Amino acid sequence: MTLLRSFALALAVAGCSGGAGSVTPPHDNPGDSNDPGAAAGDDLAPPAAVADMAAAPNAPDDLATPPPPAKKVLDVIWQGQQTGYWCGPGSTRMALTTRMGGAAPTQQTLATYLGTTTDGTDDISLVRGALNHYLSIDFYEAKYLPDPPSQAERDLLKNDIVYDISRGYPIVANVVSGWRPPGYPGGTIYHYVAVVGYDQSGELVLIADPAGDGAGGASWTNVPRTYWISVEDLGTWIGGKGYTA
């Protein structure tokens, strides 16, 4: 697009706006009276043929984004939750290690940031804030699912997982059992897990569980540190709670 607009500049002796890409820069305004170099728009309008060229198809801005891979697994440093109520800090730390490695903040630091108490971490929106803060980004949102989720909401969850993880960003889910993976103890369990991979174009998801390997207590010894479940089951598991994406 820049070459075409440069060509328009050469032919029409006119100003041009900013380019395009994944981040859109500010656009110049040729008619802004506060700009001493700006001239009347009618005097600098490009010929119709040049305007048509600027909108021509197959310019770089129009190139299609390559599809995501069918499988993507992030490098995660597993760490068990360090208290019976730090599944939120534990999951958040594991998610952060996929981007920060061993430099990710400690569970104690995250527990303080998240406001975690002996009752646990209050809401997935707190995890969203921690991910954005420690990764110096602002795109994570907290997304909530009813119990049970609709098919459209399950499809969005799958799309969010593939979109984020294929670009190197993990997801943290607040879950409630209800549905539970094999090896889980009985009873109603409110919990947090990190989602750090997917396979079969998002039909399967890789869970990093901070309560695994007995970290959640004696009744958790049969729960692996990481395991695969279907995205359908993950949607059911999240139902009534939410996730970051």
C-alpha positions in Angstrom: 0.0 0.0 0.0 2.9 2.4 0.7 4.3 2.0 -2.8 0.9 2.8 -4.4 0.5 5.9 -2.2 4.0 7.0 -3.0 3.1 6.7 -6.7 0.0 8.8 -6.0 2.2 11.4 -4.3 4.5 11.6 -7.3 1.6 12.0 -9.8 -0.6 14.3 -7.8 1.9 16.1 -5.6 -0.4 15.2 -2.7 0.1 14.2 0.9 -0.6 10.6 2.1 -1.9 8.8 5.3 -0.1 6.3 7.5 0.3 2.6 6.4 -1.2 -0.6 7.8 -0.3 -3.8 9.5 -1.1 -5.5 12.8 -0.9 -2.2 14.6 -2.5 0.8 12.9 -0.5 4.0 13.2 -2.1 7.5 13.5 -3.3 8.8 10.2 -2.2 12.2 8.8 -5.0 14.7 8.0 -4.2 16.7 4.9 -7.1 19.1 5.7 -6.1 19.9 9.3 -5.9 23.7 9.7 -3.5 23.3 12.6 -0.9 21.9 10.2 1.0 24.7 8.6 2.0 22.4 5.7 -1.6 21.3 5.0 -3.3 22.6 1.8 -7.0 22.6 0.7 -8.2 19.1 0.0 -9.8 19.9 -3.4 -6.5 21.3 -4.8 -4.6 18.1 -3.9 -7.2 15.4 -4.8 -5.5 12.6 -6.8 -6.8 11.8 -10.2 -9.5 9.1 -10.3 -7.1 6.6 -11.9 -4.6 7.0 -9.0 -7.4 6.6 -6.4 -8.4 3.4 -8.1 -4.9 2.1 -8.0 -4.7 2.8 -4.3 -7.7 0.5 -3.7 -6.5 -2.2 -6.0 -6.8 -5.8 -4.8 -3.7 -8.0 -3.9 -1.9 -5.2 -2.2 0.2 -6.3 0.8 -2.6 -5.2 3.2 -4.9 -7.8 1.6 -2.6 -10.8 2.0 -4.4 -13.6 3.9 -3.1 -14.6 7.4 -1.7 -18.2 7.4 -3.9 -20.6 9.2 -2.8 -21.7 12.7 -1.1 -25.0 13.1 -3.2 -28.1 14.0 -1.1 -28.5 17.1 0.7 -26.1 19.4 2.2 -26.7 22.9 3.8 -23.9 24.9 6.9 -24.4 27.0 5.6 -24.4 30.6 7.4 -24.7 33.9 5.0 -26.8 36.0 4.8 -25.8 39.7 2.4 -27.2 42.2 0.3 -24.8 44.3 2.2 -24.0 47.5 -0.9 -23.9 49.7 -4.3 -25.6 49.5 -5.9 -22.3 48.3 -3.2 -21.0 45.9 -4.5 -22.7 42.7 -5.1 -19.2 41.3 -1.5 -18.0 41.9 -0.1 -21.4 40.8 -2.0 -21.5 37.5 -1.2 -17.8 36.8 2.5 -18.4 37.5 2.6 -21.5 35.1 0.9 -19.4 32.4 3.4 -16.6 32.9 6.3 -19.1 32.6 5.3 -19.8 29.0 6.3 -16.2 28.2 8.8 -15.4 31.0 10.4 -18.7 31.9 11.9 -18.9 35.4 11.7 -15.1 35.7 7.9 -15.3 36.2 6.9 -13.9 39.6 6.6 -16.2 42.6 3.3 -17.6 43.8 3.6 -15.5 46.9 4.0 -12.3 44.7 1.0 -13.4 42.6 -1.1 -14.2 45.6 -0.6 -10.7 46.9 -1.3 -9.2 43.5 -4.5 -11.3 43.1 -5.7 -10.6 46.6 -5.8 -14.4 47.2 -7.0 -15.4 50.7 -7.7 -18.7 52.5 -11.0 -18.6 50.5 -9.0 -18.7 47.2 -8.8 -16.2 44.3 -12.1 -14.4 44.0 -12.6 -14.1 40.2 -11.0 -14.8 36.9 -10.9 -11.0 36.2 -8.1 -10.8 38.8 -6.0 -13.3 36.8 -6.7 -11.3 33.6 -5.3 -8.2 35.3 -2.2 -10.1 36.5 -1.4 -11.5 33.0 -1.8 -8.1 31.4 0.3 -6.5 34.1 3.2 -8.9 34.2 3.4 -9.4 30.4 3.0 -5.6 29.8 0.1 -6.1 27.4 -3.6 -5.2 27.5 -5.4 -7.7 25.3 -6.5 -10.3 27.8 -10.1 -10.3 28.7 -12.2 -12.2 31.3 -14.9 -14.3 29.5 -17.7 -15.9 31.4 -19.6 -19.1 30.6 -23.1 -20.1 31.9 -23.7 -23.6 33.1 -24.1 -25.2 30.7 -22.5 -23.2 27.9 -24.3 -22.9 24.6 -22.7 -24.4 21.5 -21.8 -20.9 20.3 -20.0 -20.2 23.6 -18.1 -23.6 23.3 -17.1 -22.7 19.8 -15.8 -19.3 21.0 -13.8 -21.0 23.7 -12.2 -23.3 21.1 -11.4 -20.3 18.8 -9.9 -18.3 21.7 -7.6 -21.2 22.7 -6.4 -21.7 19.1 -6.0 -18.0 18.5 -4.1 -17.2 21.7 -1.9 -20.3 22.0 -1.0 -20.4 18.3 0.4 -16.9 18.9 2.3 -18.0 22.1 -0.1 -16.8 24.8 -1.6 -19.2 27.4 -5.1 -19.2 28.9 -6.1 -19.6 32.5 -9.5 -21.1 33.4 -11.6 -20.9 36.5 -13.4 -24.3 36.7 -15.9 -26.0 39.0 -16.5 -29.8 39.4 -19.2 -31.0 38.5 -17.4 -32.6 35.5 -13.9 -33.6 36.5 -10.8 -35.2 34.9 -9.9 -38.8 35.7 -8.2 -39.1 39.2 -9.9 -36.0 40.7 -11.3 -36.3 44.2 -15.0 -36.1 44.8 -17.2 -33.3 45.9 -17.7 -29.8 44.5 -14.3 -28.3 43.7 -13.6 -24.7 42.7 -10.3 -24.6 41.0 -8.0 -22.8 38.5 -5.9 -24.5 35.8 -3.6 -23.2 33.0 -4.3 -24.2 29.3 -1.0 -24.4 27.6 -1.5 -26.3 24.4 -4.0 -27.7 21.9 -4.2 -30.5 19.3 -6.5 -31.5 16.5 -7.1 -27.9 15.7 -8.4 -27.2 19.1 -10.5 -30.3 19.7 -8.0 -31.4 22.5 -6.5 -29.0 25.0 -3.5 -29.5 27.3 -4.0 -28.7 31.0 -1.3 -27.7 33.5 -2.9 -28.4 36.9 -1.3 -26.8 40.0 -3.0 -29.4 42.2 -1.5 -32.3 40.3 1.0 -34.9 41.7 -0.4 -34.4 45.1 0.2 -30.7 45.4 -3.4 -30.1 46.2 -3.3 -32.6 49.1 -3.3 -36.3 49.7 -6.5 -36.8 47.6 -4.8 -35.4 44.5 -2.0 -37.9 44.2 -3.7 -39.6 41.2 -4.0 -36.3 39.2 -1.1 -35.8 36.7 0.7 -32.5 36.5 -0.4 -32.1 32.9 -3.1 -34.0 30.9 -5.2 -33.7 27.7 -8.9 -33.3 27.7 -11.5 -32.4 25.0 -12.4 -28.8 24.5 -16.0 -29.9 24.9 -15.2 -31.2 28.5 -13.3 -28.0 29.2 -16.3 -25.9 28.3 -18.5 -28.0 30.7 -15.8 -27.7 33.4 -15.7 -23.9 33.1 -19.5 -23.6 33.0 -20.6 -21.1 35.7 -17.1 -19.6 35.9 -14.8 -18.1 33.2 -11.4 -17.9 31.5 -8.9 -15.4 30.2 -8.4 -14.8 26.5 
